[in-house]
Amino acid sequence: MLTNYLKIAIRTLRKQRGFTFINVFGLALGLACCLLITLYVVDELSYDRFHEKADRIYRINADIKFGGNDMRMAVSPDPMGPTLLKDYPQVENFVRLHHRGDWLVKRAGQPNNLREKDIIFADSTLFDVFTLPLVAGDAKRALTEPNTVVISESAAKRHFGNQNPVGQTLVFDNQLTCRVTGVMRNMPTNSHFRTDFFLCMRSDNYDWGRWLSNNHYTYILLKEGVDPQTFSRNFETVIQKYVGPQAVQFIGTTVDQFRKAGNRMNYWMIPLTDIHLHSRQNIEIAPNSDMQYVYVFSAVAVFILLIACINFMNLSTARSANRAKEVGVRKVLGSVQRQLIGQFMTESVLMAVLAMGLALIIVTLVVPFFNEISAKQLTIDSVFSPQFLPVLVGLPLVVGLLAGSYPAFFLSSFRPISVLKGRLNLGLKSAGLRSGLVVFQFMMSVILIVGTMVVYRQINFIQTTKLGFNRDQVLTINDAYALENQAEAFRDEVLKLPGVASGSVSGYLPVPSNRSDSPLFPEGQIEQNKAVSTQQWEVDYDYIPTLGMEVKQGRNFSREFGADSTAVILNETAVKIFGFKDPIGKRLSRMMDNEGKVMKSYTVIGVVKNFHFESLRQNIGSVALFMEPNRGAISFRLNGQDIPAVVRQIEAKWRQLAPGMPFTYSFLEDSFDAMYRAEQRVGQIVLTFSVLAILIACLGLFGLAAFMAEQRTKEIGVRKVLGASTVSIIGLLSKDFLKLVLIAILIATPIAWYGMNQWLEDFAYKIDVPWWVFAVAGLVAVLIAFVTVSFQSIKAALTNPVKSLRAE
């Protein structure tokens, strides 16, 4: 029986080549999109699950509000891990990570450094908590001694070639010499942090034991059977027992008084496997993704697949007139409905299998391009993995049964006497289901068009909004600390170049980086309710003009005023939090040690206009600028037209003063744009799949329009003989479809408005969604539908009526 079904199915599909192509190609596009998005979603959901104890590992986050700043951080105090292990038997182990950013690294005895990213200090328990297999060395002893380091296989290859690195030494930043005690496998890409270098935590020059400083990523491993929610209640005890005494010593207040003043101090745990998609903390060790995007892309995959299935159902039911007599004859000859359903379902599944084969070819071709857009490293091999095999086999079967179910039952239900007498009416007006399916297709298309437009408008708003500083043509030199005491000399030499307008040596630049807030007090009022938690940046005289900032009140630092070493410039947010009506001349106190015993007073000499130094998702925090030396960054404002030539000249100056040091640089505009690469990727992915969804919908509409034109061939011929114009015939054939598209627009508009406003809630600075976005999206959908339908309408309208009537 099955063999007979397959033979008939193959003959039918070959006979109706146009119908088969549209259906198979539409399904293939839908399946290819679904496979790509499934690969993306599976990769996103797999983060950190390769660790054998992942279900028992939790990171401790800090939630602190103090001095006008609301800080939700992925870090916690350095004593947190050891204290929890000591005081609570529910904790099996802990490990702390201290992310130190990019460092210069070279093999001992070699003159040239390499710039290595994401250097991390880690406790010796690293390999007990995380699953990071070593290919050389002993994991139990690898990081137990100071000045030791474990490196990845790729780092070993870069620095030691084919030699065994264990026992050899590396020099970090020309200062810290470490012995290689282990080589680990390269960390998987689906990890929320990645590095090629783990240095022993005991090598970190850090002031340990500070409960009020949050600088370490602390992970705890709970014992089997411990309820994390129950255990998290112990943080309040930890705060009262350990944080409280230091708070009294530091700001002269108890934890209860601290909270009564409107402040907040809490610690909580997040599961390791939730960090990548669910953590929205500041100071993450690396940028995370968002579960929201997983939901969005999953929904897009489902919608596209549904659109493809709807095409199949629409075309199959629409073409049913051509199969009606076949059904009638079969029933007269004794076929039962079950056999007819089997025949039509076999045809459907066969087309789905063909579509899956074509989809795999499409996915193989486009995976490299999709990786570029999504910043992933997906491979077609993943599709054929044992875990993915059920999807590969089950998807065409499910799609074939789903897409073919209604046509099969619909066709098999025809009454033979009605069919053979020609009483079967399959016009568009009676096809309510087909109309509903067309509405659904274009509703989804309109939602995707609106989503794409809003995402790109928000990204454009971010890129064009006034930031409070001028990021254009600002060159930042990386690893400026390698110059040591020659940083100012290097700046002065570069300033002599004709293409350089100004330059500055400073501690920080207005782009996201690892930094923390510290309290400032009105002079003589060292009280917690008087403190303002603020960013404290060390800058030089030329910092504000180099970055194009605006002084709203008072003045900038000046070489003409020798007392500016005890001066401070505040931003508008800091002035507002302090409550100063006239801030110029006010005196502030700054703690110069961790115990708060040494204070230094500063005079406010100016107020700088607020500038964004974090993502536009966040409100502008308070900043205080101090005229103090810090060689963390060197920046130059360029004014020449030939930027590459100026950069080459700057590099030549660098080579003279820092031989053996890599010359690396970036532009401030690129660093700022990097914050929004996730949104840019989302926009590109949504745009791509929106185009594909619309293309698939148009394929179905094209086939449906061709069928309706064929059904009304005699009517068109009669109308033309009676004098109907080509335009009126095109309008006659198009209006029914355009009505459905207009209904889809009306339904899609409120859904799209709600969804995009929810997405924009993540941004503190955002666009309003204007009405014309929906109008443009609707107009685009109408034009696409009209062009698709009118192609067949024009073809039918231009047909010679004599041929149409003779064919009838």
C-alpha positions in Angstrom: 0.0 0.0 0.0 2.8 2.4 1.0 4.6 1.7 -2.3 1.4 2.5 -4.2 1.0 5.7 -2.3 4.6 6.8 -3.1 4.2 6.0 -6.8 1.0 8.0 -7.1 2.6 10.8 -5.0 5.7 11.0 -7.3 3.6 11.0 -10.4 1.3 13.8 -9.0 4.2 16.0 -8.0 5.9 15.6 -11.4 2.7 16.4 -13.2 2.2 19.6 -11.2 5.8 21.0 -11.3 4.9 24.6 -10.6 2.8 23.7 -7.6 5.5 21.3 -6.4 8.3 23.9 -6.8 6.4 26.6 -4.9 5.5 24.3 -2.1 8.9 22.5 -1.7 10.9 25.8 -2.0 8.6 27.6 0.4 8.9 24.7 2.9 12.6 24.5 2.4 13.1 28.2 3.2 10.9 27.8 6.3 12.8 24.7 7.5 16.2 26.3 6.8 15.3 29.3 8.9 14.0 27.0 11.6 17.2 25.0 11.6 19.4 28.1 11.7 17.5 29.6 14.6 17.4 26.3 16.4 21.2 26.0 16.2 21.4 29.6 17.6 19.0 28.9 20.4 20.5 25.5 21.3 23.9 27.2 21.5 22.6 30.0 23.7 20.9 27.6 26.1 24.1 25.5 26.3 26.2 28.1 28.1 28.2 26.8 31.0 26.5 23.4 31.0 29.7 21.6 30.1 30.8 21.9 33.7 30.1 18.6 35.5 28.9 20.3 38.6 27.0 23.2 36.8 23.7 22.4 38.6 25.4 23.2 42.0 27.5 26.2 41.1 26.2 29.7 41.9 27.7 33.2 41.6 27.2 35.7 44.3 25.9 39.1 43.2 25.7 42.4 45.0 22.7 44.7 45.1 23.7 48.0 46.8 22.2 51.5 46.8 24.4 54.1 48.4 25.1 57.8 48.0 22.6 58.3 45.2 23.9 55.3 43.1 22.0 52.1 42.5 24.6 49.4 41.9 23.6 45.9 40.8 26.9 44.1 40.4 28.1 40.7 39.4 31.0 41.0 42.0 31.1 40.7 45.7 33.7 41.3 48.6 36.9 39.2 48.5 36.2 37.6 51.9 32.7 36.3 50.9 33.8 32.9 49.5 36.2 31.9 52.3 33.7 33.0 54.9 30.8 31.0 53.5 33.0 27.9 53.3 34.2 28.4 56.9 30.8 29.2 58.4 28.4 27.1 56.5 28.7 23.3 56.0 26.3 23.5 53.0 29.1 25.0 51.0 31.4 22.3 49.4 33.9 24.7 47.8 34.3 28.2 46.3 36.5 30.0 43.8 37.1 33.7 43.2 38.0 35.3 39.9 39.6 38.7 39.6 39.4 40.0 36.0 42.4 42.3 35.2 41.7 43.0 31.6 44.3 43.1 28.9 48.0 42.7 29.7 51.3 42.5 27.9 52.8 39.0 28.0 56.1 37.7 26.8 58.2 34.6 27.3 61.0 35.2 29.7 64.2 36.3 27.9 62.3 37.5 24.8 62.2 41.2 23.9 58.8 41.5 22.3 55.4 41.4 24.1 52.1 40.1 22.9 48.9 41.8 24.0 46.7 39.2 25.6 43.1 39.7 26.5 41.1 38.9 29.7 43.8 38.0 32.1 42.2 36.5 35.2 43.5 35.8 38.7 41.9 32.6 40.2 42.0 30.6 43.5 43.7 27.2 43.5 40.2 25.7 43.8 39.4 26.7 40.2 39.7 23.2 38.8 37.7 21.7 41.7 34.7 23.9 41.0 34.8 24.3 37.2 35.4 21.5 34.6 38.5 22.8 32.8 40.6 19.8 32.0 44.4 20.1 31.9 46.4 18.4 29.2 49.7 19.0 31.1 50.3 19.6 34.8 48.5 18.7 38.0 45.2 20.4 38.5 45.4 20.0 42.3 48.6 21.9 42.6 48.6 24.1 39.5 47.7 27.4 41.2 48.7 26.7 44.8 51.9 28.8 44.8 52.3 32.5 44.1 53.6 33.6 40.7 52.3 30.6 38.9 50.0 30.5 35.9 47.9 28.0 33.9 47.6 28.7 30.2 45.5 27.4 27.4 46.7 25.3 24.5 46.4 28.2 22.1 48.4 30.5 24.4 51.0 27.7 24.8 51.3 27.5 21.0 51.6 31.3 20.7 54.4 31.7 23.3 56.2 28.4 23.2 55.5 26.8 19.8 55.9 23.0 20.0 57.9 23.1 23.3 56.4 21.9 26.6 55.6 25.1 28.5 55.3 23.5 31.9 58.1 24.8 34.1 58.9 27.7 31.8 58.2 31.3 32.7 56.1 34.2 31.3 56.4 37.9 32.1 53.2 39.9 32.6 53.4 43.6 32.0 57.2 43.5 32.3 56.8 43.2 36.0 55.2 39.9 37.2 57.1 36.8 36.4 55.1 33.5 36.6 56.0 29.9 36.2 53.7 27.8 33.9 52.4 25.0 36.0 49.7 23.7 33.7 48.2 23.7 30.2 44.4 23.5 29.9 42.2 22.8 26.9 40.9 25.9 25.2 37.8 27.0 27.0 34.6 26.3 25.1 32.9 29.2 23.3 29.7 28.6 25.2 31.1 29.9 28.5 30.1 33.2 30.2 33.8 33.9 30.7 36.8 32.9 28.7 40.5 33.4 29.1 43.9 31.9 28.0 45.6 32.8 31.3 44.7 31.9 34.9 47.2 33.4 37.4 47.4 32.3 41.0 45.2 34.6 43.2 48.0 34.8 45.7 50.0 36.7 43.1 47.5 39.5 42.9 48.6 42.7 44.6 45.3 43.4 46.4 44.3 44.8 49.8 42.5 41.7 51.1 39.7 41.5 53.7 37.6 44.4 52.6 33.9 43.7 53.0 32.9 47.1 51.6 34.7 46.7 48.3 33.1 44.5 45.6 35.7 43.5 43.1 35.7 39.7 42.9 33.5 37.2 41.0 32.7 34.7 43.7 31.3 31.2 42.8 30.3 28.7 45.4 29.7 25.0 45.0 26.8 23.8 47.1 26.7 20.2 48.4 24.2 17.7 47.0 20.7 18.3 48.1 21.1 21.9 49.4 18.2 24.2 48.6 19.7 27.4 47.2 16.7 29.5 48.2 17.0 28.4 51.8 20.7 28.9 51.8 20.5 32.4 50.4 18.8 33.5 53.6 22.2 33.3 55.3 23.5 36.4 53.5 21.7 38.6 56.0 23.6 37.0 58.8 26.8 37.5 56.9 26.0 41.2 56.4 25.2 41.8 60.1 28.2 39.8 61.3 31.0 40.9 58.9 29.9 43.8 56.8 28.3 45.7 59.7 31.5 46.2 61.8 33.4 47.5 58.8 30.5 49.8 58.0 30.7 51.3 61.5 34.4 51.8 61.2 34.2 53.2 57.7 31.2 55.5 57.7 30.2 55.4 61.3 26.9 53.7 61.0 25.3 50.3 61.5 23.7 48.3 58.7 20.3 49.0 60.1 21.0 52.7 60.2 22.4 52.5 56.7 19.2 51.0 55.4 16.9 53.3 57.4 18.6 56.2 55.5 17.1 54.8 52.3 20.2 52.8 51.3 20.3 49.1 50.4 22.8 46.3 50.8 21.9 42.8 49.7 23.7 39.7 48.3 22.0 37.0 46.3 22.9 34.0 44.2 22.4 33.3 40.5 22.8 29.8 39.0 25.8 29.4 36.8 23.7 28.2 33.9 21.5 31.3 34.1 24.2 33.9 34.0 24.6 34.2 30.2 20.9 34.7 29.5 19.4 36.0 32.7 22.0 38.2 34.4 21.6 41.9 34.0 24.2 43.0 36.5 26.8 45.6 36.0 30.5 44.8 35.8 30.0 41.4 34.2 33.2 39.6 33.4 32.2 39.5 29.7 29.1 40.8 27.8 26.1 38.5 28.2 23.2 37.8 26.0 19.5 38.0 26.9 16.8 35.4 27.2 14.5 37.9 25.5 16.3 37.4 22.3 16.0 33.6 22.6 12.3 34.1 22.9 12.2 36.5 20.0 14.2 34.2 17.7 12.3 31.1 18.7 9.0 32.9 18.0 10.4 34.0 14.6 11.4 30.4 13.8 7.9 29.2 14.7 6.2 32.0 12.7 8.3 31.4 9.6 7.6 27.6 9.8 3.9 28.3 10.3 3.9 30.7 7.3 5.5 27.9 5.2 3.0 25.4 6.4 0.2 27.8 5.8 1.4 28.2 2.2 1.2 24.4 1.8 -2.3 24.2 3.2 -3.6 27.2 1.2 -2.2 25.9 -2.1 -3.3 22.3 -1.5 -6.8 23.2 -0.6 -6.9 25.8 -3.4 -5.7 23.2 -5.9 -8.3 20.7 -4.7 -10.6 21.4 -7.6 -8.0 19.7 -9.8 -8.1 16.7 -7.6 -11.8 16.7 -7.0 -12.7 14.4 -9.9 -9.9 12.0 -8.9 -11.3 11.8 -5.4 -14.8 11.2 -6.8 -13.7 8.4 -9.1 -11.7 6.7 -6.4 -14.6 6.8 -4.0 -17.0 5.4 -6.7 -14.5 2.6 -7.3 -14.4 1.7 -3.5 -11.7 3.8 -1.9 -12.5 4.7 1.7 -11.6 8.0 3.3 -8.8 6.5 5.3 -7.0 5.4 2.1 -7.5 8.8 0.6 -6.1 10.5 3.7 -3.1 8.2 3.6 -2.5 9.1 -0.1 -2.6 12.8 0.5 -0.5 12.6 3.8 2.1 10.6 1.9 2.3 13.3 -0.7 2.7 16.0 2.0 5.4 14.1 3.9 7.3 13.4 0.7 7.3 17.1 -0.1 8.5 17.9 3.4 11.3 15.4 3.1 12.3 16.9 -0.2 12.1 20.4 1.4 14.3 19.2 4.3 17.0 18.0 1.9 16.9 21.4 0.1 16.9 23.1 3.5 20.1 21.3 4.6 21.8 22.5 1.4 20.6 26.1 2.1 21.8 25.9 5.7 25.2 24.6 4.6 25.6 27.5 2.2 24.5 30.3 4.6 25.9 29.2 8.0 29.2 31.2 7.4 27.2 34.3 6.7 24.9 33.7 9.7 27.9 33.3 11.9 29.2 36.7 10.8 25.9 38.3 11.7 25.4 36.5 15.0 29.0 36.4 16.2 28.7 32.6 16.6 30.8 29.7 15.6 28.0 27.4 14.5 28.7 24.5 12.1 26.6 22.3 9.9 28.1 19.3 11.7 26.0 20.2 14.7 22.8 19.4 12.6 24.0 15.8 12.2 25.0 15.3 15.8 23.2 12.6 17.8 21.4 15.3 19.9 20.1 17.0 16.8 19.2 13.9 14.9 15.6 13.7 16.4 15.0 17.2 15.1 16.3 16.4 11.7 14.2 13.3 11.3 11.1 14.5 13.3 10.8 18.0 11.8 9.9 17.0 8.2 7.6 14.3 9.5 5.8 16.7 11.9 5.7 19.5 9.3 4.4 17.1 6.6 1.7 15.8 8.8 0.8 19.3 10.1 0.8 21.0 6.7 -0.9 18.1 5.0 -3.5 17.3 7.6 -6.2 19.8 6.7 -5.9 19.3 2.9 -6.0 15.5 3.3 -9.2 15.6 5.4 -10.6 18.4 3.2 -10.0 16.6 -0.1 -11.1 13.1 1.2 -14.4 14.5 2.5 -15.7 15.4 -1.0 -19.0 13.7 -1.8 -18.5 11.8 -5.1 -22.0 12.7 -6.5 -21.4 16.4 -6.0 -17.9 16.3 -7.6 -18.9 14.2 -10.6 -21.9 16.5 -11.3 -19.6 19.6 -11.0 -21.4 21.1 -8.1 -18.2 21.7 -6.0 -17.7 25.4 -5.3 -14.1 26.4 -4.2 -14.2 30.2 -4.8 -12.2 32.6 -2.6 -15.3 34.0 -0.8 -16.2 30.6 0.5 -12.7 29.7 1.6 -12.8 31.3 5.0 -10.0 29.2 6.3 -7.7 30.2 3.5 -8.5 33.8 4.1 -7.7 33.5 7.8 -4.4 31.9 7.0 -3.4 34.6 4.6 -4.3 37.2 7.3 -2.1 35.3 9.8 0.8 35.3 7.3 0.8 39.0 6.7 0.1 39.8 10.3 3.4 38.1 11.2 5.1 39.9 8.3 3.9 43.3 9.5 5.1 42.6 13.1 8.5 41.6 11.8 8.7 44.7 9.6 7.8 47.0 12.5 10.3 45.2 14.8 13.1 45.7 12.3 12.3 49.4 11.8 12.2 50.0 15.6 15.4 48.2 16.3 17.3 50.1 13.6 15.8 53.5 14.7 16.9 52.8 18.3 20.4 51.9 17.2 20.5 55.1 15.0 19.3 57.1 18.0 22.1 55.7 20.1 24.7 56.4 17.4 23.5 60.0 16.8 22.4 61.1 20.3 24.4 63.8 22.0 26.7 62.0 24.5 28.1 65.1 26.3 31.4 64.6 24.6 32.7 64.4 21.0 33.8 60.8 20.2 34.7 61.6 16.6 38.4 61.1 15.6 39.6 60.4 19.1 42.4 57.9 19.0 43.1 55.9 22.2 46.4 54.2 22.7 46.1 50.8 24.5 48.7 49.7 27.1 49.8 53.2 27.8 51.2 52.0 31.1 54.0 50.3 29.2 55.5 53.8 28.8 55.8 54.2 32.5 57.3 57.6 33.3 57.6 58.5 29.6 53.8 58.7 29.0 53.8 62.5 29.2 56.9 62.7 27.0 55.2 60.5 24.4 52.1 62.7 24.5 54.2 65.8 24.0 56.0 64.3 21.0 52.8 63.2 19.4 51.3 66.7 19.9 54.1 68.0 17.6 52.6 66.1 14.7 50.6 68.3 12.3 47.5 66.0 12.3 47.0 66.0 16.1 44.9 68.7 17.7 45.2 67.8 21.4 46.1 64.9 23.7 45.5 63.7 27.3 46.9 61.2 29.7 44.2 60.0 32.1 42.9 57.2 34.2 39.6 56.6 32.5 37.7 57.3 29.3 33.9 57.6 28.9 33.4 54.0 27.7 32.5 51.0 29.8 35.4 49.5 31.8 36.2 47.9 35.1 35.9 50.6 37.7 34.1 51.2 40.9 32.5 54.1 42.9 33.9 55.6 46.0 32.2 58.0 48.5 32.7 61.8 48.6 31.6 63.8 51.6 30.9 67.5 52.2 33.9 68.6 54.2 33.6 67.9 57.9 30.5 65.7 57.4 31.8 62.2 57.3 28.4 60.6 57.7 26.7 57.9 55.6 23.7 60.0 54.8 25.9 62.8 53.6 28.0 60.6 51.3 27.7 60.6 47.5 29.0 57.4 45.8 30.7 58.6 42.7 33.1 57.7 40.0 36.5 59.3 40.7 38.6 59.8 37.7 42.2 61.1 37.6 42.7 63.4 34.6 45.1 66.0 33.3 44.7 69.6 32.2 43.8 68.7 28.6 41.3 65.9 29.3 38.1 68.0 29.0 39.1 69.8 25.7 40.5 66.6 24.1 37.2 64.8 24.7 35.1 67.8 23.7 33.3 68.1 27.0 31.5 71.3 28.0 32.1 73.1 31.3 28.7 74.4 32.4 29.9 76.4 35.5 33.3 77.5 36.8 36.4 76.5 34.9 38.6 73.7 33.7 41.8 72.7 35.4 44.6 75.2 34.4 48.3 75.3 34.6 48.0 78.9 35.8 46.5 77.7 39.1 49.0 75.8 41.2 46.3 74.8 43.7 44.4 72.7 41.2 46.0 69.6 42.6 43.4 70.0 45.4 40.6 70.9 43.0 37.7 68.8 41.7 35.2 69.1 38.9 31.8 67.5 39.3 29.3 66.5 36.7 25.7 67.7 36.9 24.4 64.5 38.4 26.9 64.8 41.3 25.9 68.4 41.9 22.2 67.4 42.0 22.8 64.5 44.5 24.8 66.8 46.8 22.0 69.3 46.6 24.3 72.2 45.7 22.6 75.3 44.3 25.9 77.0 43.8 28.6 74.3 43.8 31.6 76.5 42.9 33.9 76.9 46.0 32.2 74.1 47.9 34.6 71.8 49.8 34.5 68.0 49.6 36.4 65.3 51.4 37.8 62.2 49.8 39.0 59.0 51.5 42.7 58.2 50.7 42.8 54.8 52.5 40.5 51.8 52.8 39.8 52.5 56.5 38.7 56.0 56.1 41.3 57.3 58.5 43.1 59.6 56.0 41.0 62.2 54.3 41.9 64.9 51.8 39.9 68.0 51.0 39.1 69.4 47.6 37.5 72.6 46.3 34.9 72.4 43.5 36.1 74.7 40.7 33.8 73.6 37.9 30.8 71.6 36.7 31.0 69.6 33.5 27.9 68.9 31.5 26.6 65.3 32.0 28.2 62.8 29.6 27.4 59.2 29.0 30.2 56.8 30.2 28.0 53.7 30.3 25.4 52.2 28.0 22.3 54.2 27.2 20.4 51.5 29.0 21.5 53.2 32.2 21.0 56.7 33.6 24.0 58.9 33.9 25.8 58.5 37.3 27.8 60.9 39.3 31.5 61.6 38.3 34.2 63.6 40.0 37.4 64.6 38.0 40.6 65.1 39.9 43.8 66.6 38.5 46.1 63.8 39.5 48.5 61.5 37.5 47.2 58.3 36.1 48.7 56.6 33.1 45.8 54.3 32.3 44.9 55.8 29.0 46.4 58.2 26.4 44.0 59.8 23.9 44.5 62.2 21.0 42.1 64.2 19.0 43.0 64.1 15.4 42.2 66.9 12.9 44.0 65.6 9.8 42.3 64.2 6.7 44.8 61.4 6.2 44.1 59.5 9.5 46.2 56.4 8.5 49.3 58.5 7.9 48.9 60.2 11.3 48.5 56.8 13.0 51.7 55.6 11.3 53.6 58.6 12.6 52.2 58.0 16.1 53.3 54.4 15.9 56.8 55.6 15.0 57.0 57.7 18.1 55.8 54.7 20.1 58.5 52.5 18.7 61.1 55.0 19.8 59.9 55.2 23.4 58.6 51.7 23.9 60.7 49.2 21.8 59.4 45.6 22.0 55.9 46.8 23.1 53.0 46.1 20.7 51.4 49.2 19.3 47.6 48.8 19.6 45.0 51.5 19.4 41.3 52.0 18.9 39.0 54.9 18.1 36.6 56.1 20.8 33.7 55.9 18.4 34.4 52.2 17.8 34.6 51.5 21.5 31.3 53.2 22.1 29.6 51.3 19.2 30.9 48.0 20.6 28.4 48.4 23.5 25.5 48.0 21.1 26.8 45.2 18.9 24.2 42.8 20.4 21.4 45.2 19.3 23.0 45.5 15.9 23.2 41.8 15.5 19.6 41.4 16.6 18.6 44.0 14.0 20.4 42.3 11.2 19.1 38.8 12.2 15.5 40.1 12.5 15.8 42.0 9.1 17.1 38.8 7.4 14.4 36.6 8.7 11.8 39.3 8.1 12.7 39.3 4.4 12.6 35.5 4.3 9.2 35.4 6.0 7.8 37.9 3.6 9.3 36.0 0.6 7.7 32.8 1.9 4.4 34.5 2.3 4.6 35.9 -1.2 5.3 32.5 -2.6 2.1 31.3 -1.2 0.2 34.4 -2.3 1.7 34.0 -5.7 0.5 30.4 -6.0 -2.9 31.3 -4.6 -3.3 34.2 -7.0 -2.4 32.0 -9.9 -5.0 29.5 -8.9 -7.7 32.1 -8.5 -6.8 33.6 -11.9 -7.1 30.1 -13.4 -10.4 29.5 -11.7 -11.8 32.7 -13.1 -10.5 32.3 -16.7 -14.0 32.2 -18.2 -15.2 35.1 -16.2 -12.2 37.2 -17.3 -12.8 36.3 -20.9 -16.5 37.3 -20.8 -15.7 40.6 -19.0 -13.1 41.5 -21.7 -15.5 40.7 -24.5 -18.0 43.0 -22.8 -15.5 45.8 -22.7 -13.8 45.6 -19.3 -10.4 47.3 -19.2 -7.2 45.6 -18.1 -7.0 47.9 -15.0 -10.5 46.9 -13.9 -9.7 43.2 -14.2 -6.5 43.7 -12.3 -8.4 45.5 -9.5 -11.1 42.7 -9.6 -8.5 40.0 -9.0 -6.4 42.0 -6.5 -9.0 43.5 -4.2 -9.9 40.4 -2.3 -6.3 39.7 -1.4 -5.6 43.4 -0.5 -8.6 43.3 1.9 -7.0 40.4 3.7 -3.7 42.3 4.0 -5.5 45.3 5.4 -7.1 43.2 8.1 -3.7 41.7 8.9 -2.3 45.3 9.4 -5.1 46.2 11.8 -4.5 43.1 13.9 -0.7 43.4 13.8 -0.4 47.1 14.8 -1.4 46.8 18.5 0.6 43.6 18.9 3.8 45.2 17.4 3.3 48.4 19.4 3.2 46.5 22.7 6.1 44.2 21.8 8.5 46.9 20.8 7.6 49.1 23.7 8.5 46.2 26.0 11.8 45.8 24.2 12.6 49.5 24.6 12.0 49.3 28.4 15.6 48.0 28.7 16.9 51.5 27.7 17.0 54.5 30.0 17.4 56.6 26.8 15.1 55.5 24.0 13.0 56.6 21.1 9.2 56.9 21.0 7.6 54.6 18.6 5.9 57.0 16.1 2.6 56.2 14.3 4.3 56.4 10.8 6.4 53.3 11.6 3.2 51.3 11.5 2.0 53.2 8.4 5.2 52.4 6.6 5.1 48.8 7.6 1.5 48.5 6.4 2.3 50.2 3.2 5.2 47.9 2.5 3.0 44.9 3.2 0.3 46.2 0.9 2.8 47.0 -1.9 4.5 43.5 -1.6 1.1 41.8 -1.7 -0.1 44.0 -4.6 3.0 43.3 -6.7 2.8 39.6 -6.0 -0.9 39.3 -6.9 -0.8 41.8 -9.8 1.8 39.7 -11.6 -0.8 37.0 -12.0 -3.6 39.5 -12.5 -1.9 41.3 -15.3 -1.0 37.9 -16.9 -4.7 36.9 -16.8 -6.0 40.3 -17.9 -3.8 40.4 -20.9 -4.8 36.9 -22.1 -6.7 36.8 -25.4 -10.4 36.3 -24.4 -10.9 34.1 -27.5 -8.3 31.6 -26.1 -9.9 31.8 -22.6 -13.4 31.1 -23.9 -12.2 28.4 -26.3 -10.3 26.7 -23.4 -13.5 26.6 -21.4 
